[in-house]
Amino acid sequence: TGEPTAEVEEAALEQASGSVDPFDAATLDAEVFRSRFDAAIDALHPDHRTVVLMIHQGIPIDSQDPTVPTIAKALGRSEKTIRNYRDKAYAALRTALATDTP
């Protein structure tokens, strides 16, 4: 249709609002940011921290292939619950990184 996808629109809104992508490789290379980012992850609820760390390791939230290890299986939670944990964790990280001073 030529219309941008919902993901593209969301990314454009985030960029326009000045949001920081904490998983951007260039941002993570900055030592001061990385230190703040690690502290923000440590401050997360344990379930949320686990999900973020597993995503960072490349483990998928869910899979149609029953042989693929997933976060949902590892934590014994539904795919929707894991996505909620992820969303809450990312929101908390954005808030922490937007309010902390370097």
Contacts in CASP RR format, 6 or more apart in sequence:
PFRMAT RR
TARGET T0000
AUTHOR 0000-0000-0000
METHOD contacts of the structure
MODEL  1
TGEPTAEVEEAALEQASGSVDPFDAATLDAEVFRSRFDAAIDALHPDHRT
VVLMIHQGIPIDSQDPTVPTIAKALGRSEKTIRNYRDKAYAALRTALATD
TP
4 12 0 8 1.000
14 21 0 8 1.000
19 94 0 8 1.000
19 98 0 8 1.000
20 27 0 8 1.000
20 94 0 8 1.000
20 97 0 8 1.000
20 98 0 8 1.000
21 27 0 8 1.000
22 28 0 8 1.000
22 37 0 8 1.000
22 40 0 8 1.000
22 90 0 8 1.000
22 93 0 8 1.000
22 94 0 8 1.000
22 97 0 8 1.000
23 56 0 8 1.000
27 33 0 8 1.000
28 34 0 8 1.000
28 37 0 8 1.000
32 102 0 8 1.000
33 97 0 8 1.000
33 102 0 8 1.000
36 96 0 8 1.000
36 97 0 8 1.000
36 100 0 8 1.000
36 102 0 8 1.000
37 93 0 8 1.000
37 97 0 8 1.000
39 96 0 8 1.000
39 100 0 8 1.000
40 92 0 8 1.000
40 93 0 8 1.000
40 96 0 8 1.000
40 97 0 8 1.000
40 100 0 8 1.000
41 49 0 8 1.000
41 52 0 8 1.000
41 53 0 8 1.000
41 93 0 8 1.000
42 49 0 8 1.000
43 92 0 8 1.000
43 96 0 8 1.000
44 52 0 8 1.000
44 89 0 8 1.000
44 92 0 8 1.000
44 93 0 8 1.000
45 88 0 8 1.000
45 89 0 8 1.000
47 75 0 8 1.000
47 85 0 8 1.000
48 85 0 8 1.000
48 86 0 8 1.000
48 88 0 8 1.000
48 89 0 8 1.000
48 92 0 8 1.000
49 89 0 8 1.000
50 75 0 8 1.000
51 71 0 8 1.000
51 75 0 8 1.000
51 82 0 8 1.000
51 85 0 8 1.000
51 86 0 8 1.000
51 89 0 8 1.000
52 86 0 8 1.000
52 89 0 8 1.000
52 90 0 8 1.000
52 93 0 8 1.000
54 71 0 8 1.000
54 74 0 8 1.000
55 61 0 8 1.000
55 71 0 8 1.000
55 86 0 8 1.000
59 69 0 8 1.000
59 70 0 8 1.000
59 71 0 8 1.000
59 74 0 8 1.000
60 68 0 8 1.000
60 70 0 8 1.000
60 71 0 8 1.000
61 70 0 8 1.000
61 71 0 8 1.000
61 72 0 8 1.000
61 79 0 8 1.000
61 82 0 8 1.000
61 83 0 8 1.000
61 86 0 8 1.000
62 70 0 8 1.000
62 71 0 8 1.000
62 72 0 8 1.000
62 79 0 8 1.000
62 82 0 8 1.000
63 70 0 8 1.000
71 82 0 8 1.000
72 78 0 8 1.000
72 79 0 8 1.000
72 81 0 8 1.000
72 82 0 8 1.000
75 82 0 8 1.000
77 85 0 8 1.000
END
